[in-house]
Amino acid sequence: MELLIVLGVIAALAFAVIGVYNSLIQLKNKVDEGWADIETQLKRRYDLIPNMVETVKGYAKHENKTLEDVIKARNIAMTATDPDEKIKAENALTGTLKTLFAVAENYPDLKANQNFMDLQATLKEIEEKLQLSRRYYNATVRDFNTKVEIFPNNIIAGVFNFARRKFFEIENPEERENVKVSFNNDEEKK
């Protein structure tokens, strides 16, 4: 009889460990899915940026620094490999895109260009989907991190090497500020 009780307790513990392990796997997969959704939207944005830059180039020839900064930030973001690098690079790219649109505000012909307006609308759609993907990712990271940290899950998570995941958030406080653009128009000075 005592043997049956011991076997029952062992079986109950085994089922509990299996249950916790399976729930951690489910949440890990949701986090991975959320990250994949972000990467899909980022790829769409990466593909769109060169078209925007080329369109702006035709109207704002003396804004080469801004255009170069956008392309440089895009290239860095595309080559970032781990989530921490990707988050940092994406935040920088978002800042340069804000600057690009601030430049466009000073060129009425550019703002009226149908191609630019279409590109801008597409980028807006991508940014909205990216924001939703980030929210989903952060929600699944929150759920996963909570599951990994609570007792007794933290013991099981430690045994099976489940580690906390990082949120997708803005790390640099300056990136939360509005972009300030000033122009030194040489023609006005003459």
URQUI-V118851 format. One record per residue. N is the residue number from 0. RES is the residue in three letters. SS is DSSP state (helix for helix, strand for strand, loop for the rest). OMEGA is omega in degrees with one decimal (NA if undefined). Layout:
N;RES;SS;OMEGA, N;RES;SS;OMEGA
//
This chain:
0;MET;loop;179.5, 1;GLU;helix;178.6, 2;LEU;helix;177.9, 3;LEU;helix;178.7, 4;ILE;helix;178.9, 5;VAL;helix;178.2, 6;LEU;helix;177.7, 7;GLY;helix;178.6, 8;VAL;helix;179.1, 9;ILE;helix;179.5, 10;ALA;helix;179.1, 11;ALA;helix;177.5, 12;LEU;helix;178.9, 13;ALA;helix;177.9, 14;PHE;helix;177.6, 15;ALA;helix;178.4, 16;VAL;helix;179.2, 17;ILE;helix;179.4, 18;GLY;helix;178.6, 19;VAL;helix;179.5, 20;TYR;helix;-179.7, 21;ASN;helix;178.9, 22;SER;helix;175.8, 23;LEU;helix;177.4, 24;ILE;helix;179.1, 25;GLN;helix;179.9, 26;LEU;helix;177.5, 27;LYS;helix;178.9, 28;ASN;helix;176.1, 29;LYS;helix;176.6, 30;VAL;helix;178.5, 31;ASP;helix;177.4, 32;GLU;helix;178.1, 33;GLY;helix;178.7, 34;TRP;helix;178.8, 35;ALA;helix;176.7, 36;ASP;helix;177.6, 37;ILE;helix;-178.6, 38;GLU;helix;176.9, 39;THR;helix;179.7, 40;GLN;helix;177.7, 41;LEU;helix;178.3, 42;LYS;helix;177.6, 43;ARG;helix;179.8, 44;ARG;helix;178.7, 45;TYR;helix;-179.3, 46;ASP;helix;-177.5, 47;LEU;helix;-173.0, 48;ILE;helix;179.4, 49;PRO;helix;177.0, 50;ASN;helix;178.6, 51;MET;helix;-178.7, 52;VAL;helix;179.4, 53;GLU;helix;178.7, 54;THR;helix;179.9, 55;VAL;helix;-179.2, 56;LYS;helix;-178.2, 57;GLY;helix;-176.7, 58;TYR;helix;-172.5, 59;ALA;loop;-174.4, 60;LYS;loop;-177.3, 61;HIS;loop;178.4, 62;GLU;loop;-176.0, 63;ASN;helix;-178.9, 64;LYS;helix;179.2, 65;THR;helix;-179.1, 66;LEU;helix;177.7, 67;GLU;helix;178.8, 68;ASP;helix;180.0, 69;VAL;helix;-179.5, 70;ILE;helix;179.3, 71;LYS;helix;179.6, 72;ALA;helix;177.6, 73;ARG;helix;-178.5, 74;ASN;helix;177.2, 75;ILE;helix;-179.2, 76;ALA;helix;-179.2, 77;MET;helix;-177.1, 78;THR;helix;177.9, 79;ALA;loop;-173.7, 80;THR;loop;-177.0, 81;ASP;loop;-175.9, 82;PRO;helix;180.0, 83;ASP;helix;177.5, 84;GLU;helix;-177.7, 85;LYS;helix;-179.8, 86;ILE;helix;179.9, 87;LYS;helix;-179.3, 88;ALA;helix;179.2, 89;GLU;helix;177.0, 90;ASN;helix;177.4, 91;ALA;helix;179.3, 92;LEU;helix;178.3, 93;THR;helix;177.9, 94;GLY;helix;-179.9, 95;THR;helix;176.8, 96;LEU;helix;175.8, 97;LYS;helix;178.5, 98;THR;helix;178.5, 99;LEU;helix;179.4, 100;PHE;helix;175.2, 101;ALA;helix;176.1, 102;VAL;helix;-178.3, 103;ALA;helix;179.0, 104;GLU;loop;-177.3, 105;ASN;loop;-179.7, 106;TYR;loop;-176.9, 107;PRO;helix;179.6, 108;ASP;helix;178.4, 109;LEU;helix;-179.9, 110;LYS;helix;-179.5, 111;ALA;helix;-178.5, 112;ASN;loop;-175.9, 113;GLN;helix;179.4, 114;ASN;helix;178.9, 115;PHE;helix;-179.8, 116;MET;helix;178.0, 117;ASP;helix;178.6, 118;LEU;helix;-180.0, 119;GLN;helix;178.5, 120;ALA;helix;178.3, 121;THR;helix;178.4, 122;LEU;helix;177.9, 123;LYS;helix;178.0, 124;GLU;helix;179.3, 125;ILE;helix;-179.4, 126;GLU;helix;177.7, 127;GLU;helix;178.2, 128;LYS;helix;177.8, 129;LEU;helix;177.6, 130;GLN;helix;177.8, 131;LEU;helix;179.0, 132;SER;helix;178.4, 133;ARG;helix;178.8, 134;ARG;helix;179.1, 135;TYR;helix;179.8, 136;TYR;helix;-178.4, 137;ASN;helix;177.7, 138;ALA;helix;179.6, 139;THR;helix;175.6, 140;VAL;helix;178.1, 141;ARG;helix;-179.3, 142;ASP;helix;179.5, 143;PHE;helix;-179.2, 144;ASN;helix;177.8, 145;THR;helix;-179.5, 146;LYS;helix;-178.9, 147;VAL;helix;-172.4, 148;GLU;helix;-175.0, 149;ILE;loop;-179.8, 150;PHE;loop;1.7, 151;PRO;loop;-178.9, 152;ASN;helix;-178.0, 153;ASN;helix;178.2, 154;ILE;helix;-179.7, 155;ILE;helix;178.5, 156;ALA;helix;178.1, 157;GLY;helix;180.0, 158;VAL;helix;-176.8, 159;PHE;loop;174.9, 160;ASN;loop;171.2, 161;PHE;loop;-177.9, 162;ALA;loop;176.6, 163;ARG;loop;175.1, 164;ARG;loop;-178.7, 165;LYS;loop;176.4, 166;PHE;loop;173.6, 167;PHE;loop;-177.2, 168;GLU;loop;178.3, 169;ILE;loop;-177.7, 170;GLU;loop;-176.1, 171;ASN;loop;-177.4, 172;PRO;helix;179.6, 173;GLU;helix;-179.2, 174;GLU;helix;177.2, 175;ARG;helix;-177.4, 176;GLU;loop;174.0, 177;ASN;loop;179.1, 178;VAL;loop;177.5, 179;LYS;loop;-179.1, 180;VAL;loop;174.4, 181;SER;loop;-178.6, 182;PHE;loop;172.3, 183;ASN;loop;-177.2, 184;ASN;loop;-177.5, 185;ASP;helix;-178.7, 186;GLU;helix;179.8, 187;GLU;helix;-178.6, 188;LYS;helix;-176.5, 189;LYS;loop;NA
//
